[in-house]
Amino acid sequence: MLEQQLVNALTLGSVYALFSLGFTLVFGVLEVINLSHGAMFMAGSFAALTVVTRLKAPLAVGILAAMLVSGLLGLAIDALILKRLRARHAPHLIPMIATIGATTVLTSAAQGLFGVEVQRFPDELLPTREFIFGSVHVRALELAIVGIAFLLMTTLFLVLRHTRQGRALRAIAESPKAAALLGINVEGLFLATSFTAAALGGVAGLLIGLNFNSVTPLMGQPILHKGIAVVILGGMGDIRGALFGGLFLGFAEVLSKAYLSSQMGDAVAFGLLFLILLVRPAGLFGRVLERKA
């Protein structure tokens, strides 16, 4: 029924929004499309899975592990690749190619360490309680996923809007050179942005892994495509757009699978995205920039 599908759509859409939020944060501040973000998504899932299965740690520790491991990987990619390319004023296409290479390395490493088979979280770690509201059944796990996703997104919004670091990031997004003249540590905040964005991607990977109880080395590739779509739909670099775009894609995908065909979810979702971009080429919250001769 519709109410049940709306719950499913909210769960999936909130994870898409969280993943895309990190994606768009990197683009808004660094002006780079980091195509290794899907690898951070995968790494967070495996980090949490390793902690809870091999170290017998609680799931809360797994969440912290997902944030830390994926964040450190994002930091390493920025320090080893993106920072060097920024120093050389490399064109936008070069970081994209370089991060594709980083994704290939990380995916191959995960396949070597964990194998190619689907791995699952222990059943005893997943909450089985259900809440019934009329004819709608809501799993405690779904509530936790939505709650964690919105908590992290709200925290990021508040930091960006109401802290000194947030104001500095907004200044860098407008003009890194002007921000540096004002005494802002531009490179330091670039690194902090990469860490934060990757950490959000890692948590999103864990939440998807928990929701479907499925973790594989290749799980980052499909979500990367959807993250790119969400960023374009919402408006390149716009935080609000990542939130609304992620929710839109989640609802479109779930409802089309439920009421049209289970094989048509992505086709319908991306078809709707295409139609919206015909009307709003810059995205829901983006601005069209005019190129002057």
Buried (B, 14 or more C-beta within 10 A) or exposed (E): EEEEBBBBBBBBBBBBBBBBBBBBBBBBBBBBBBBBBBBBBBBBBBBBBBBBBEEEBEBEBBBBBBBBBBBBBBBBBBBEBBBEBBEEEBEEEBBBEBBEEBBEEBBEEBEEEBEEEEBBBEEEBBBEEEEEEEEBEBBEBBBBBBEBBBEBBEEBBEBBEEEEBBEBBBBBBEEBEEBBEEEBEBBEBBBBBBBBBBBBBBBBBBBBBBBEBBBBBEBBBEBBEBBBBBBBBBBBBBBEBBBBBBBBBBBBBBBBBBEEEEEBBBEBBBEBBEEBBEEBEBBBBBEEEEEEE
